[in-house]
Amino acid sequence: MTQQRPLIIFLDANILFSAAYGSPALERLWDEAAQGRYLMIASYYVVEEARRNLDKASHRIALEKCLSQVKLVPEADPGMSCPIPLPEKDRPVLMAAVIARADCLVTGDLIHFGPFFGQRIQGVMICRLRDLECGNCEWIVDGSGTAG
């Protein structure tokens, strides 16, 4: 049996924020990343957004510990056009995921990204954490483009 490459997941700020609070589902995600199932990536932009929204020192420390398993990727050129209608503050998130060639963007932002869940945008599947937790993420990599 050949080993598949890890799924490259771009983490939105709300995912990093929730990880700093100790979400059990996100602890599992970090454990699975440590086992090689996922390669977690984020841009400086989303990391800074998560940091700005953490008031307690203990949560900021927890975020830094979480970030030790996250690869920082370059920001997208601010002049890049965004292929979907997103608020200005969310465009750099999607575009950084696109230029990093992420398999998926994991976000809890139901308002802005929700209409695009289960859709592949310039090669990046927009999904929720529970889409990864289903235990069968081949739909992201195989190009079927349908969320289970």
Backbone as JSON Lines, residues from 0, in Angstrom:
{"i":0,"aa":"M","n":[0.85,-1.18,0.0],"ca":[0.0,0.0,0.0],"c":[0.89,1.23,0.0]}
{"i":1,"aa":"T","n":[0.65,2.13,-0.95],"ca":[1.45,3.34,-1.01],"c":[0.87,4.4,-0.08]}
{"i":2,"aa":"Q","n":[1.78,5.17,0.51],"ca":[1.33,6.21,1.4],"c":[0.99,7.45,0.59]}
{"i":3,"aa":"Q","n":[-0.19,8.01,0.84],"ca":[-0.6,9.23,0.15],"c":[0.1,10.42,0.8]}
{"i":4,"aa":"R","n":[0.25,11.47,0.02],"ca":[0.82,12.68,0.58],"c":[-0.16,13.27,1.59]}
{"i":5,"aa":"P","n":[0.35,14.05,2.53],"ca":[-0.58,14.68,3.47],"c":[-1.47,15.7,2.77]}
{"i":6,"aa":"L","n":[-2.65,15.84,3.27],"ca":[-3.58,16.84,2.79],"c":[-3.07,18.2,3.27]}
{"i":7,"aa":"I","n":[-2.93,19.15,2.37],"ca":[-2.44,20.48,2.73],"c":[-3.64,21.34,3.08]}
{"i":8,"aa":"I","n":[-3.72,21.72,4.36],"ca":[-4.86,22.5,4.81],"c":[-4.42,23.87,5.29]}
{"i":9,"aa":"F","n":[-5.05,24.88,4.71],"ca":[-4.81,26.26,5.11],"c":[-5.8,26.57,6.23]}
{"i":10,"aa":"L","n":[-5.28,27.04,7.36],"ca":[-6.11,27.31,8.52],"c":[-6.49,28.79,8.58]}
{"i":11,"aa":"D","n":[-7.76,29.06,8.68],"ca":[-8.23,30.44,8.85],"c":[-7.99,30.87,10.3]}
{"i":12,"aa":"A","n":[-8.04,32.16,10.53],"ca":[-7.78,32.71,11.87],"c":[-8.72,32.14,12.92]}
{"i":13,"aa":"N","n":[-9.99,31.92,12.56],"ca":[-10.93,31.42,13.56],"c":[-10.59,30.0,13.99]}
{"i":14,"aa":"I","n":[-9.95,29.25,13.13],"ca":[-9.51,27.9,13.5],"c":[-8.33,27.99,14.47]}
{"i":15,"aa":"L","n":[-7.39,28.87,14.17],"ca":[-6.25,29.07,15.08],"c":[-6.72,29.59,16.43]}
{"i":16,"aa":"F","n":[-7.63,30.52,16.42],"ca":[-8.2,31.08,17.64],"c":[-8.84,29.98,18.49]}
{"i":17,"aa":"S","n":[-9.65,29.15,17.84],"ca":[-10.33,28.06,18.56],"c":[-9.33,27.03,19.08]}
{"i":18,"aa":"A","n":[-8.27,26.79,18.32],"ca":[-7.24,25.85,18.78],"c":[-6.58,26.38,20.05]}
{"i":19,"aa":"A","n":[-6.37,27.68,20.12],"ca":[-5.75,28.28,21.3],"c":[-6.64,28.14,22.53]}
{"i":20,"aa":"Y","n":[-7.94,28.03,22.3],"ca":[-8.88,27.83,23.41],"c":[-8.98,26.37,23.82]}
{"i":21,"aa":"G","n":[-8.37,25.47,23.06],"ca":[-8.34,24.07,23.45],"c":[-9.5,23.24,22.95]}
{"i":22,"aa":"S","n":[-9.99,23.51,21.78],"ca":[-11.08,22.73,21.19],"c":[-10.64,21.27,21.02]}
{"i":23,"aa":"P","n":[-11.4,20.31,21.57],"ca":[-11.05,18.89,21.41],"c":[-10.95,18.45,19.94]}
{"i":24,"aa":"A","n":[-11.85,18.96,19.1],"ca":[-11.8,18.59,17.67],"c":[-10.51,19.09,17.05]}
{"i":25,"aa":"L","n":[-10.08,20.26,17.44],"ca":[-8.83,20.8,16.88],"c":[-7.61,20.11,17.47]}
{"i":26,"aa":"E","n":[-7.71,19.66,18.71],"ca":[-6.61,18.86,19.27],"c":[-6.42,17.6,18.44]}
{"i":27,"aa":"R","n":[-7.53,16.98,17.99],"ca":[-7.43,15.8,17.13],"c":[-6.77,16.16,15.8]}
{"i":28,"aa":"L","n":[-7.13,17.32,15.26],"ca":[-6.54,17.76,13.99],"c":[-5.02,17.9,14.15]}
{"i":29,"aa":"W","n":[-4.59,18.52,15.23],"ca":[-3.15,18.69,15.47],"c":[-2.48,17.33,15.67]}
{"i":30,"aa":"D","n":[-3.15,16.4,16.35],"ca":[-2.59,15.05,16.53],"c":[-2.45,14.35,15.18]}
{"i":31,"aa":"E","n":[-3.46,14.47,14.33],"ca":[-3.4,13.83,13.03],"c":[-2.34,14.47,12.14]}
{"i":32,"aa":"A","n":[-2.14,15.77,12.29],"ca":[-1.08,16.44,11.54],"c":[0.28,15.93,12.0]}
{"i":33,"aa":"A","n":[0.43,15.71,13.29],"ca":[1.69,15.19,13.82],"c":[1.97,13.78,13.29]}
{"i":34,"aa":"Q","n":[0.91,13.04,12.96],"ca":[1.05,11.7,12.4],"c":[1.25,11.72,10.88]}
{"i":35,"aa":"G","n":[1.24,12.91,10.29],"ca":[1.5,13.03,8.86],"c":[0.29,13.02,7.96]}
{"i":36,"aa":"R","n":[-0.9,13.0,8.53],"ca":[-2.11,12.99,7.7],"c":[-2.34,14.35,7.04]}
{"i":37,"aa":"Y","n":[-2.0,15.43,7.75],"ca":[-2.2,16.78,7.26],"c":[-0.91,17.57,7.33]}
{"i":38,"aa":"L","n":[-0.76,18.51,6.42],"ca":[0.24,19.56,6.52],"c":[-0.55,20.83,6.72]}
{"i":39,"aa":"M","n":[-0.43,21.42,7.9],"ca":[-1.19,22.62,8.23],"c":[-0.37,23.84,7.86]}
{"i":40,"aa":"I","n":[-1.02,24.77,7.14],"ca":[-0.36,26.0,6.74],"c":[-1.24,27.19,7.09]}
{"i":41,"aa":"A","n":[-0.61,28.35,7.2],"ca":[-1.34,29.6,7.45],"c":[-0.46,30.75,7.0]}
{"i":42,"aa":"S","n":[-1.07,31.87,6.76],"ca":[-0.3,33.06,6.4],"c":[-0.12,33.92,7.65]}
{"i":43,"aa":"Y","n":[0.84,34.81,7.57],"ca":[1.09,35.75,8.67],"c":[-0.18,36.55,8.96]}
{"i":44,"aa":"Y","n":[-0.92,36.88,7.93],"ca":[-2.16,37.65,8.05],"c":[-3.15,36.96,8.99]}
{"i":45,"aa":"V","n":[-3.4,35.67,8.79],"ca":[-4.36,34.97,9.64],"c":[-3.79,34.74,11.04]}
{"i":46,"aa":"V","n":[-2.5,34.51,11.12],"ca":[-1.87,34.34,12.45],"c":[-2.03,35.62,13.27]}
{"i":47,"aa":"E","n":[-1.76,36.75,12.64],"ca":[-1.9,38.03,13.35],"c":[-3.34,38.31,13.74]}
{"i":48,"aa":"E","n":[-4.27,37.94,12.9],"ca":[-5.68,38.12,13.24],"c":[-6.04,37.28,14.46]}
{"i":49,"aa":"A","n":[-5.57,36.05,14.5],"ca":[-5.84,35.2,15.66],"c":[-5.2,35.79,16.92]}
{"i":50,"aa":"R","n":[-3.96,36.24,16.81],"ca":[-3.28,36.84,17.96],"c":[-4.03,38.06,18.49]}
{"i":51,"aa":"R","n":[-4.49,38.91,17.58],"ca":[-5.21,40.13,17.99],"c":[-6.47,39.83,18.77]}
{"i":52,"aa":"N","n":[-7.08,38.7,18.5],"ca":[-8.35,38.37,19.13],"c":[-8.23,37.53,20.4]}
{"i":53,"aa":"L","n":[-7.01,37.28,20.84],"ca":[-6.8,36.52,22.07],"c":[-6.4,37.48,23.19]}
{"i":54,"aa":"D","n":[-7.24,37.57,24.22],"ca":[-6.99,38.5,25.32],"c":[-6.12,37.91,26.42]}
{"i":55,"aa":"K","n":[-6.31,36.63,26.71],"ca":[-5.61,36.01,27.84],"c":[-4.22,35.53,27.44]}
{"i":56,"aa":"A","n":[-3.27,35.76,28.32],"ca":[-1.89,35.32,28.07],"c":[-1.83,33.81,27.86]}
{"i":57,"aa":"S","n":[-2.63,33.06,28.62],"ca":[-2.61,31.6,28.48],"c":[-3.04,31.16,27.08]}
{"i":58,"aa":"H","n":[-3.99,31.89,26.5],"ca":[-4.44,31.55,25.15],"c":[-3.39,31.94,24.11]}
{"i":59,"aa":"R","n":[-2.71,33.05,24.33],"ca":[-1.64,33.45,23.4],"c":[-0.5,32.44,23.45]}
{"i":60,"aa":"I","n":[-0.19,31.94,24.63],"ca":[0.85,30.91,24.77],"c":[0.41,29.63,24.06]}
{"i":61,"aa":"A","n":[-0.85,29.27,24.25],"ca":[-1.37,28.06,23.59],"c":[-1.32,28.22,22.07]}
{"i":62,"aa":"L","n":[-1.62,29.42,21.57],"ca":[-1.56,29.65,20.13],"c":[-0.14,29.46,19.62]}
{"i":63,"aa":"E","n":[0.83,30.0,20.32],"ca":[2.22,29.86,19.88],"c":[2.63,28.39,19.86]}
{"i":64,"aa":"K","n":[2.15,27.62,20.83],"ca":[2.44,26.18,20.83],"c":[1.79,25.51,19.61]}
{"i":65,"aa":"C","n":[0.56,25.88,19.31],"ca":[-0.12,25.33,18.13],"c":[0.63,25.69,16.85]}
{"i":66,"aa":"L","n":[1.12,26.91,16.79],"ca":[1.8,27.38,15.59],"c":[3.11,26.64,15.31]}
{"i":67,"aa":"S","n":[3.63,25.96,16.32],"ca":[4.87,25.2,16.1],"c":[4.67,24.08,15.08]}
{"i":68,"aa":"Q","n":[3.42,23.69,14.83],"ca":[3.11,22.65,13.85],"c":[2.54,23.22,12.56]}
{"i":69,"aa":"V","n":[2.52,24.54,12.44],"ca":[1.92,25.19,11.27],"c":[3.01,25.86,10.46]}
{"i":70,"aa":"K","n":[3.04,25.57,9.18],"ca":[4.02,26.2,8.28],"c":[3.45,27.53,7.81]}
{"i":71,"aa":"L","n":[4.23,28.59,7.99],"ca":[3.81,29.9,7.49],"c":[4.11,29.99,6.0]}
{"i":72,"aa":"V","n":[3.14,30.51,5.26],"ca":[3.27,30.64,3.81],"c":[3.16,32.11,3.43]}
{"i":73,"aa":"P","n":[3.67,32.47,2.26],"ca":[3.64,33.88,1.83],"c":[2.22,34.41,1.67]}
{"i":74,"aa":"E","n":[2.13,35.73,1.8],"ca":[0.87,36.42,1.55],"c":[0.65,36.48,0.04]}
{"i":75,"aa":"A","n":[-0.59,36.61,-0.34],"ca":[-0.91,36.82,-1.74],"c":[-0.65,38.29,-2.08]}
{"i":76,"aa":"D","n":[-0.36,38.54,-3.32],"ca":[-0.21,39.92,-3.8],"c":[-1.55,40.63,-3.6]}
{"i":77,"aa":"P","n":[-1.55,41.76,-2.89],"ca":[-2.83,42.47,-2.65],"c":[-3.55,42.86,-3.94]}
{"i":78,"aa":"G","n":[-2.82,42.92,-5.05],"ca":[-3.44,43.27,-6.32],"c":[-4.13,42.12,-7.01]}
{"i":79,"aa":"M","n":[-3.95,40.9,-6.48],"ca":[-4.61,39.74,-7.1],"c":[-6.12,39.87,-6.99]}
{"i":80,"aa":"S","n":[-6.79,39.56,-8.07],"ca":[-8.25,39.61,-7.99],"c":[-8.77,38.34,-7.32]}
{"i":81,"aa":"C","n":[-9.82,38.51,-6.57],"ca":[-10.43,37.38,-5.87],"c":[-11.56,36.84,-6.75]}
{"i":82,"aa":"P","n":[-11.58,35.53,-6.98],"ca":[-12.57,34.96,-7.91],"c":[-13.99,34.85,-7.36]}
{"i":83,"aa":"I","n":[-14.17,35.1,-6.06],"ca":[-15.51,35.02,-5.48],"c":[-15.77,36.29,-4.67]}
{"i":84,"aa":"P","n":[-17.03,36.64,-4.48],"ca":[-17.34,37.86,-3.74],"c":[-17.15,37.67,-2.23]}
{"i":85,"aa":"L","n":[-16.03,38.19,-1.74],"ca":[-15.72,38.13,-0.32],"c":[-15.45,39.55,0.19]}
{"i":86,"aa":"P","n":[-15.71,39.8,1.47],"ca":[-15.32,41.08,2.04],"c":[-13.8,41.26,1.9]}
{"i":87,"aa":"E","n":[-13.37,42.49,1.85],"ca":[-11.95,42.79,1.65],"c":[-11.05,42.08,2.66]}
{"i":88,"aa":"K","n":[-11.5,41.97,3.91],"ca":[-10.68,41.34,4.95],"c":[-10.51,39.83,4.75]}
{"i":89,"aa":"D","n":[-11.4,39.2,3.99],"ca":[-11.32,37.75,3.77],"c":[-10.59,37.37,2.49]}
{"i":90,"aa":"R","n":[-10.45,38.31,1.59],"ca":[-9.78,38.01,0.32],"c":[-8.35,37.53,0.5]}
{"i":91,"aa":"P","n":[-7.54,38.17,1.38],"ca":[-6.16,37.69,1.55],"c":[-6.09,36.26,2.07]}
{"i":92,"aa":"V","n":[-7.1,35.83,2.79],"ca":[-7.13,34.47,3.34],"c":[-7.24,33.47,2.19]}
{"i":93,"aa":"L","n":[-8.25,33.63,1.36],"ca":[-8.44,32.71,0.24],"c":[-7.26,32.78,-0.72]}
{"i":94,"aa":"M","n":[-6.8,33.97,-1.04],"ca":[-5.76,34.09,-2.05],"c":[-4.42,33.53,-1.55]}
{"i":95,"aa":"A","n":[-4.14,33.64,-0.26],"ca":[-2.92,33.02,0.28],"c":[-3.03,31.5,0.17]}
{"i":96,"aa":"A","n":[-4.22,30.96,0.43],"ca":[-4.43,29.51,0.28],"c":[-4.23,29.08,-1.17]}
{"i":97,"aa":"V","n":[-4.69,29.91,-2.1],"ca":[-4.56,29.61,-3.53],"c":[-3.09,29.6,-3.93]}
{"i":98,"aa":"I","n":[-2.34,30.66,-3.58],"ca":[-0.94,30.71,-4.03],"c":[-0.08,29.67,-3.32]}
{"i":99,"aa":"A","n":[-0.52,29.22,-2.13],"ca":[0.22,28.17,-1.41],"c":[-0.14,26.78,-1.93]}
{"i":100,"aa":"R","n":[-1.1,26.72,-2.86],"ca":[-1.57,25.46,-3.42],"c":[-2.12,24.5,-2.37]}
{"i":101,"aa":"A","n":[-2.86,25.08,-1.44],"ca":[-3.51,24.26,-0.42],"c":[-4.57,23.39,-1.07]}
{"i":102,"aa":"D","n":[-4.79,22.21,-0.5],"ca":[-5.89,21.37,-0.95],"c":[-7.21,21.95,-0.47]}
{"i":103,"aa":"C","n":[-7.19,22.49,0.74],"ca":[-8.43,23.05,1.27],"c":[-8.14,24.2,2.23]}
{"i":104,"aa":"L","n":[-9.13,25.04,2.38],"ca":[-9.14,26.13,3.34],"c":[-10.16,25.74,4.39]}
{"i":105,"aa":"V","n":[-9.69,25.55,5.63],"ca":[-10.59,25.17,6.71],"c":[-10.95,26.42,7.49]}
{"i":106,"aa":"T","n":[-12.24,26.69,7.57],"ca":[-12.71,27.89,8.23],"c":[-14.02,27.62,8.96]}
{"i":107,"aa":"G","n":[-14.26,28.42,9.96],"ca":[-15.54,28.38,10.65],"c":[-16.39,29.59,10.3]}
{"i":108,"aa":"D","n":[-15.96,30.37,9.33],"ca":[-16.65,31.59,8.92],"c":[-17.84,31.22,8.04]}
{"i":109,"aa":"L","n":[-18.97,31.01,8.68],"ca":[-20.18,30.61,7.96],"c":[-20.78,31.74,7.14]}
{"i":110,"aa":"I","n":[-20.6,32.96,7.62],"ca":[-21.23,34.1,6.94],"c":[-20.57,34.38,5.59]}
{"i":111,"aa":"H","n":[-19.24,34.49,5.59],"ca":[-18.56,34.89,4.36],"c":[-18.15,33.72,3.48]}
{"i":112,"aa":"F","n":[-17.68,32.64,4.11],"ca":[-17.24,31.49,3.32],"c":[-18.31,30.42,3.19]}
{"i":113,"aa":"G","n":[-19.32,30.46,4.06],"ca":[-20.37,29.44,4.07],"c":[-20.99,29.14,2.72]}
{"i":114,"aa":"P","n":[-21.32,30.17,1.92],"ca":[-21.93,29.88,0.62],"c":[-21.01,29.08,-0.32]}
{"i":115,"aa":"F","n":[-19.73,29.0,0.03],"ca":[-18.77,28.32,-0.85],"c":[-18.28,26.99,-0.28]}
{"i":116,"aa":"F","n":[-18.84,26.56,0.87],"ca":[-18.43,25.27,1.43],"c":[-18.7,24.17,0.42]}
{"i":117,"aa":"G","n":[-17.71,23.29,0.28],"ca":[-17.84,22.18,-0.65],"c":[-17.5,22.54,-2.08]}
{"i":118,"aa":"Q","n":[-17.08,23.79,-2.31],"ca":[-16.71,24.21,-3.65],"c":[-15.2,24.37,-3.75]}
{"i":119,"aa":"R","n":[-14.69,24.06,-4.91],"ca":[-13.27,24.25,-5.19],"c":[-13.11,25.59,-5.9]}
{"i":120,"aa":"I","n":[-12.33,26.48,-5.29],"ca":[-12.09,27.81,-5.84],"c":[-10.61,27.89,-6.21]}
{"i":121,"aa":"Q","n":[-10.31,27.98,-7.49],"ca":[-8.94,27.99,-8.0],"c":[-8.08,26.9,-7.35]}
{"i":122,"aa":"G","n":[-8.65,25.71,-7.26],"ca":[-7.93,24.55,-6.75],"c":[-8.04,24.32,-5.26]}
{"i":123,"aa":"V","n":[-8.65,25.24,-4.52],"ca":[-8.75,25.13,-3.06],"c":[-10.19,24.84,-2.67]}
{"i":124,"aa":"M","n":[-10.39,23.71,-1.98],"ca":[-11.72,23.36,-1.49],"c":[-11.99,24.16,-0.21]}
{"i":125,"aa":"I","n":[-13.13,24.82,-0.15],"ca":[-13.54,25.57,1.04],"c":[-14.32,24.6,1.91]}
{"i":126,"aa":"C","n":[-13.88,24.42,3.16],"ca":[-14.57,23.44,4.0],"c":[-14.53,23.81,5.48]}
{"i":127,"aa":"R","n":[-15.37,23.13,6.2],"ca":[-15.44,23.26,7.66],"c":[-14.57,22.17,8.27]}
{"i":128,"aa":"L","n":[-14.27,22.33,9.53],"ca":[-13.49,21.3,10.23],"c":[-14.21,19.96,10.17]}
{"i":129,"aa":"R","n":[-15.5,19.96,10.32],"ca":[-16.22,18.67,10.32],"c":[-16.11,17.94,8.99]}
{"i":130,"aa":"D","n":[-15.83,18.68,7.91],"ca":[-15.61,18.02,6.62],"c":[-14.34,17.18,6.67]}
{"i":131,"aa":"L","n":[-13.36,17.63,7.44],"ca":[-12.13,16.85,7.6],"c":[-12.34,15.7,8.57]}
{"i":132,"aa":"E","n":[-13.16,15.93,9.59],"ca":[-13.38,14.93,10.63],"c":[-14.15,13.71,10.14]}
{"i":133,"aa":"C","n":[-14.76,13.8,8.97],"ca":[-15.59,12.7,8.48],"c":[-14.79,11.41,8.29]}
{"i":134,"aa":"G","n":[-13.44,11.56,8.25],"ca":[-12.61,10.37,8.11],"c":[-12.4,9.95,6.68]}
{"i":135,"aa":"N","n":[-13.0,10.65,5.75],"ca":[-12.85,10.3,4.34],"c":[-12.68,11.59,3.55]}
{"i":136,"aa":"C","n":[-11.45,12.03,3.44],"ca":[-11.18,13.32,2.79],"c":[-10.72,13.17,1.36]}
{"i":137,"aa":"E","n":[-10.82,11.98,0.81],"ca":[-10.36,11.78,-0.55],"c":[-11.1,12.67,-1.54]}
{"i":138,"aa":"W","n":[-12.33,13.04,-1.2],"ca":[-13.1,13.88,-2.11],"c":[-12.41,15.21,-2.36]}
{"i":139,"aa":"I","n":[-11.58,15.65,-1.43],"ca":[-10.85,16.91,-1.63],"c":[-9.73,16.71,-2.63]}
{"i":140,"aa":"V","n":[-8.95,15.65,-2.46],"ca":[-7.78,15.42,-3.28],"c":[-8.12,14.82,-4.63]}
{"i":141,"aa":"D","n":[-9.14,13.98,-4.69],"ca":[-9.42,13.29,-5.94],"c":[-10.14,14.14,-6.97]}
{"i":142,"aa":"G","n":[-10.53,15.33,-6.58],"ca":[-11.14,16.24,-7.53],"c":[-12.63,16.06,-7.72]}
{"i":143,"aa":"S","n":[-13.25,15.21,-6.92],"ca":[-14.69,15.03,-7.11],"c":[-15.47,16.27,-6.73]}
{"i":144,"aa":"G","n":[-14.92,17.05,-5.8],"ca":[-15.53,18.32,-5.46],"c":[-16.86,18.26,-4.75]}
{"i":145,"aa":"T","n":[-17.18,17.1,-4.2],"ca":[-18.43,17.01,-3.48],"c":[-18.14,16.73,-2.02]}
{"i":146,"aa":"A","n":[-18.71,17.51,-1.17],"ca":[-18.51,17.31,0.27],"c":[-19.42,16.2,0.75]}
{"i":147,"aa":"G","n":[-18.81,15.28,1.51],"ca":[-19.58,14.13,2.01],"c":[-20.4,14.52,3.11]}
